[in-house]
Amino acid sequence: MKKLLLLCFLYCNINIALAQNKGIEQYNEVWTSQSQNSGQSMPCGGGDIGLNVWVEKGELLFYIARSGTFDENNAMLKPGRVRIKLSPNPFDGNDFKQELKLQNGSVVINGKNGDLKAEIKLWVDVYRPVIHVNISSNKAIKAEAIFESWRYRDREVKGLEKNEGSWKFAPRNDVKTLKDNISFKGNAIQFYHHNLDSTIFDVTVKQQGMDAVKDQMYNPLKNLTFGGLMQGKNLKPVGNTKGQYLNTDFEGLKLESIKPATNQDLEISLYTQQTTSVNEWQQGLNKVLKEAESNAKTAWQKTADWWKQYWNRSFIYINNKKPGNDTAAWQTSKNYQLFRYMLGCNAYGQAPTKFNGGLFTYDPVFVNPQYAFTPDFRNWGGGLMTAQNQRLVYFPMLKSGDIDMMKPEFEFYLRSLKNAELRSKVYWGHNGAYFTEQIENFGLPNSAEYTWKRPADFDKGLEYNAWLEYTWDTVFEFCLMMMETERYKGDDIHQYIPFIESCLTFLMNIINTFPASVAPKHWTATGILCSIPAHLPRLSKWPITPTQP
């Protein structure tokens, strides 16, 4: 009997070892044909940058997205699109392979045309905002890198397209996405969007009767500047181009190989910051460039190491002993890995991962034929957050062990705390943080949901909206998440305690202010508040002691 148990033990452990040997690479996504359009793009990213990558008609294209790139309308703009052409072209043949390599976060593309072979590796430095494109070939070839932008001019935003920002269905017909600044800078291409002083923030503050305290409020949009620099050691500027991709016209600037080579690299360095002048932004970008240069020799290995630990932290392997994806169970585990990969691309974002596409939206006409808009479009806004949807992105991170990735969502609320407390003071004269269900990245309700056509005597503190009027309790789900990081991981959560207490203070004051027949009955019925008292000993009036999950 003992021998039988020993054999069973050894058999199980051998199977476990074999399963582990297969590793995360068994879930790599592999394509053997080129894409027809951006709707067939592959995600690639790291840090807080996401790329949509595809090869179409022998040309490599990718959209660039980065966390926190909000314009004057609070739309989340893509910095641009990059197109790479090789000559002679290895992708004009029939031998093609594009692979998302989960184990190190890269996308590798191979092509063969006759006796010409080439490989392109795209990857993003996890620790610095730099995109890398490494081109290698068995023969010397020329490369052309084009930075394409549809924001070479101001663009009107009308009808449904207003949903990409915070105007949504507001009765205003003069909404515009303002143009970027795009130009050659030496042998590089520089591009940026610099927000004006006046943005949707100012409009929302005035609409909601908060002008008296405006100078005390956090404003994330004023003078926000985002963009970057595209360059390569063997590249020089050769002119411009223009055209139309799907529903959107664009203009582009081109870099070209100075001489044919078997190894060529393209780097796109990004920088985002609120700066009073473009000069100040330029200084910040220069620091990114210098840091990238000084870490060039180790950046790839450190990025690959980061992804390795990421996959060791959480994975789901089902039927992984089977050679192919021939079962729904196996595909379910692959879906988990692919979705978590996309979440990992915003591990260090300034803004939370958006529930409506994250960093990986593409031309919206492939989502809905009615959305014949620019690649900047995403339904339900950019800087606008819908708490009941955001919770679906972040609650599971407790179980997957990705607690460090919850920080961007928590910081989103912490930055808006002062504004939420001012709302309570201005409207009802009491303390506590007043957060609604659909809130902007500056803590106020969305202006369209607050409603522009309101009765003159309607309480300024309330949204004139049947769905949202008293939906003030969803913030407690994020309070709960903050406290659960201590229970799951033993994290020190002292920095969150003032926030949680302020939200509870608001609740207690409202319960004492409103008739019992109004809001409190609705709130307590949600069930979420029932879990908060269990954590009350962790608040500042009691010592905080870590507990085991």
HUHU-V568299 format. One line per field, one symbol per residue. ss: DSSP state (2 for helix, 1 for strand, 0 for the rest). phi: phi as a letter, one per 40 degrees, with the letter a starting at -180 (. if undefined). burial: b if it has 24 or more other ideal C-beta (glycine too) atoms within 12 Angstrom, else e. A space follows every 10 residues. Layout:
ss=???
phi=???
burial=???
This chain:
ss=0222222222 2222222222 2202222011 1000000222 0111110011 1111110011 1111110001 0000010001 1111111002 2200111111 1000011111 1110011111 1111000001 1111111111 1111111110 0000110022 2222000000 0000011000 1111100111 1111000002 2222222000 2222220000 0001111111 1000111111 1111100111 1111111000 1111111111 1111000222 2222222222 2222000022 2222222222 2220000000 0000000222 2222222222 2222000000 0000000000 0002220000 0000000000 0000112222 2222022222 0022222222 2222202222 2222222200 0000000110 0000102222 0000000000 0000000000 0000222222 2222222220 0002222222 2222222222 2220000022 2222000222 2222222200 000000000
phi=.ccccccccc cccccccccc ccgcccbdcb bbacccaccb cbcaiigabb bbbabbfgbc bacbbadgcb cccgccccdi bbbbbbacbc cccccaabbc ccdbgbbbbb abbgccbabb bbabcccbcb cbbbbbacbc bbbbbbcbac bcacbcbbfd ccccbccfcc cbbbcbcccc bbacbgcbbb aabbccccbc dcccdcdcgb dcbdccccbc bcfcbaiibb aacbbbcbhb aaibbfcbca babbbbdcad acbabbbbbb abacbcacdc cccccccccc ccccbdcbdc cccccccccc cccaabbbfc cccbcbbccc cccccccccc dccccbcbcc bccccchfcb cadccccadc ccbccccacg gbccbbdccc ccccdccccc gcccccddcc cdccccddcc cccccccbgb chcbbbcbbc cbgccdcccc gccbddccdc cbccaccbdb cbcccccccc ddccccccbg ccbdcccdcc cccccddccc dccccccccd ccccccgccc ccdcbddccc cbccbdbcd
burial=eeeeeeeeee eeeeeeeeee eeebbbbbbe eeebbeebbe bbbbbbbbbb bbbbbbebbb bbbbbbbbbb bbbbbbbbbb bbbbbbbbbb beeeebbbbb bbbbbbbbbb bebeebbbbb bbbbbbbbbb bbbbbbbeee bbbbbbbbbb bbeebebeee bbbbbbbbbb eeeebebbeb bbebbebbbb bbbbbeeebb bbbbbebbbb eeebeebbbb bbbbbbbbbb bbebbbbeee beeebbbbeb bbbbbbbeee ebbbbbbbbb bbbbbeebee bbebbeebbe ebeeeeeebb eebbebbeeb beebbbbeeb eeeeeeeeeb eebbebbbbb bbbbbbbbbb bbbbbbbbbb bbbbebeeee bebbbbbbbb bbbbbbbbbb bebbbbbbeb ebbbbbbbbb bbbbbbbbbb bbbbbbbeeb bbbbbbbbbb bbbbbbbbbb beeeeeeeeb bbbbbeebbb bbbbbbbbbb bbbbbbbbbe bebeebbbbb bbbbbbbebb beebeeeebe eebeebebbe ebeebeebbe eeebeeeee
